[in-house]
Amino acid sequence: MIKTPKERIEELVKLINYYNYMYYVENNPVISDYEYDQLYKELLELEEKFPQYKLPDSPTQKVGGKPLEEFKTVEHKIPMLSMDNTYSDEELIEFDAKIKRMVDVRDVDYVVELKYDGVAVSLHYKNGEFFLGVTRGDGFRGDDITENLRTIKTLPLKIKYKEPIEVRGEVYMRKDDFEKLNKERKEKGEVLFANPRNATAGSLKLLDPKLVAQRNLQIFIYQGFLNNGPKTHWEVLEFLKNIGFPVSPYRKHCKNIKEVIEYCNEWQDKRFSLPYNIDGMVIKVNSLDLQKNLGTTTKSPRWAVAYKFPAEQVSTIVKDVIVQVGRTGTLTPVAILEPVLVSGTTVSRATLHNFDEIKRLGVKIGDRVFVEKSGEIIPKVVKVIPEVRKGNEKDIQIPTECPVCGSKVVKDREEVAIRCPNIRCPAQVKERIIHFASRDAMDIEGLGEKWVNIFVDNKLLSDYGDIYYLKYEDLIKLERMGDKSVRNLLEAIEKSKTRPFANLIYALGIRHIGIHASEILADEFTSIDEIKKASLEKLSSIPEIGPIMAESIKDFFSNEENLKVIEKLRKAGVKMEREKIEEKKEILAGLTFVITGTLKNYSRNEIQNYIKKLGGKVTNSVSKNTDYIICGSEPGSKLEKGRALGIKIISEEEFEKLVKERMSE
Ligand code: IVH
């Protein structure tokens, strides 16, 4: 029987959605890629010819709609909590015992699921249609990322359930898609993502859903809020699956904690055969009544716990050891490895921390070693396998000279690190400047590793003080530096002159003084000069500033070279003292702002917080109560509406001028 175009379209939509489900959710492909592509093409062609029959849940609709200006904030009616972790069988037994104590029951059964290593989201449906998707945010309010989520192939836009329902799950990126994405980014010279989780989070933050669609994100649903239906979590999952949600097939109903432990152990090695990363298992009390009785703490439910796998250790060969020189001159040995796959990504370098660690491990060049990687942390060498030595392994030499500038190295008292003492050492110079411009420091956008290297090599920078004396004429001469990039960079540099005091302290790059210590110093002192004058006793009397930090601060400010650089900053107009905004912070009180388009110097959140901090108000829509519209590039419809209402439209620069004027009044 020949089908009408309408019938064939309906059939194809069903088939392709089913094949997607089998491939991505069940991990069980049932047709070849070639056959899949043929069907997809046929559907595309039919939809083009008969657009009137296009279905809202067609897989061809997952290409992403119009770009957004910003994400709206949405409140979670039920907070999105986090989960306690366990790391051993004993801790799982303790978890079980505690539950039994708390609710006074003898037997508790559990559901054990995979702990997907991605980004938690909440999805809302009504009349069987997906209409809202929100990130976890701070647990109480998140971003409305509905349009981005719509692009996820395995996220059903329609379900077989008409009542309003909220479900939660994890968005993730498969390992193969992650490798592919990073390869493309490498070719384009873009920053690489550290792992699939970061890539997922980064993708969901994109404002252009079309770009999100290209990332091929996936989702599993693990929680659903249903009023009076199922009595157990297991039934909830079955129900969610039946009405069309992607629920992972890898889950188990366990009668007791012994079965839970067995199932967790089973996945210890099996997890590497999955096409995506998991970072553990999740154990949930099965009975919903019991869950309710147990309740939650402010941070996490008492009825669930995560079981984290120990970090995966993989063996490989140390091909060489190189020495890197850091910002403060520390020499760090790094092992160059035969590339291996560790916890889902290819590893070809691992830190050896310091030369004492090399001694402790007994590692030689040519050795077979175990490496491990946990989370974001740089992979490290954890153990040598001396049994498989061939005899041609080479000892690692402890350098006596800095590999970059040739200075004789020094070893600090009470410290294991070997350092290059030359603060003019190019390695240190570059690293210091990179640190100075970095996010938590002066936050100079565009001044990353690549340009710092070029500027230093071209003798435009010899310390971070020079940043404020860079000239348009010098920069524009450089290869691959266009007018726009130069202007943007100079603007970012200018803007950094008023960075908060704590960030400036951190930017100086004083050894042992991280951002936290910098904040403490910024609370204690009102200016750089005051810190400079402070005695060792005064410094070490500050809570959380230990003697090593105090000594390091003194050392920093007694170094002539450092003082010269600080003078350069001062002369350039870099703010060297604590904000005085406190007293006159309400300078924008009574004013309402609307923002449209993309700003150069602030993200949406940054400008909103800034205006709020100064006592002003920011609203999403233009009305007659709006005082100013701050207009960036590619403004939206708010601009026209503002014009129609006769509201003052100002640029970002005009806004900054306004703030400056009011501040100096
Ligand atoms: S249930 C908080 N089930 O883990 C209790 N969470 O560490 C409800 N996660 O934010 C969460 N896989 O993003 C649950 N099968 C799973 C999960 C899972 C991953 C994530 C989730 C949550 C985080 C808590």
Boltz pocket constraint, residues with backbone or C-beta under 6 A from the ligand:
constraints:
  - pocket:
      binder: B
      contacts: [[A, 80], [A, 81], [A, 82], [A, 83], [A, 113], [A, 114], [A, 115], [A, 116], [A, 117], [A, 118], [A, 119], [A, 120], [A, 121], [A, 169], [A, 170], [A, 222], [A, 223], [A, 282], [A, 300], [A, 301], [A, 304], [A, 306]]
      max_distance: 6.0
